[in-house]
């Protein structure tokens, strides 16, 4: 069992939670975690870079001058890649770098990422995270009280626009619902900040 302290906005301990490693898969599956991270990075690649090949540029296909007898180097038509205005020799085309994984493997990779954070003491749980109105300073003060000074993934039980707007201008901080967690975003941040509601939701889903 892993014991996790629960803090309030002032950084004071107000309770604790227990979670069984078996709920999150029992162990960190590093190979599966790497596969998931590679997939998420690949899916972010646009693959829209294109250049024109010699078949795409305008111009005659006529040989510029005869092969022999002129004293010049032999040439082909004006669209060859060796001439100004010609096509690119090995032209880039639109590509899809996307990868996929079965749903069960994605869930298991996400659980492994969360478990790795728990084992490294990189998970912080707060009792609640609500704002009357968006305020970046208040959110930054909360992170300071919780001693979070590195990249942080804030996980909420439900969508909260005020929390999102309060955190969006803070570098290396992202806000996400518990239902949208994935191994790529978890591993891309040093710390994870859960609300109590979100943490119990994650445990309940896997339990």
C-alpha positions, 0 to 999 in steps of 0.5 A: 500500500502507498500512503499519500498525504492530502493537503489544502490550498495553504500547503497544510496536511489535512488527511491521507489516502491509501492506494494499492499498487495492484489497482494500478497494475502492480508494477511499472511496465517500462517497455509498454510505457516507452511504446506509449510515449513513442506513439503519443509523440508520433501522433503529434507530428504533422507530416505536412511538409511537401516539396515539388518533384520534377513531375510537379513543376511546369516546363517542357520535357524537351531535351535542352540540346542534343547529347553530343557535338555542342561541347557542353555537359549533357543535360536533360530537360529544364525540370531536372533537379540540377537546374534552377526552377526544376523539381526537388530530386527526392521530393517530400510528400505528405506523410502520416506518422501516426501510431496506434495501440489497443485500448487496454494497452493504453490504459495499462501504460497510463496506470504504469505512468501514474504508479511510477510518479507515486513511487517517486513521490511526484504525486501531490493530492489537494483536497479541493481546487476551486476559484471564484474567478480566474486568477493566475496569482492565486494558482501560482501561490497554491503551487508555491505552498505545495512546493511544486516548482517544476513542470506540473500536470493538474488533474481534475475530476470534472472540467473547471474553466476557472482552474484552466484559465488560472493555470494557462499562463504559468509555464510548464503547467497543464490542466487535464480531466482524469478521464483524459489522462495518458502516459505521454502527458504524465511523463512529460511533466515532473509532478502531478497535482490531483484533486481528491475527487480526481484521484479517487476517480482514477482509483475507482476506475481501475479498481 
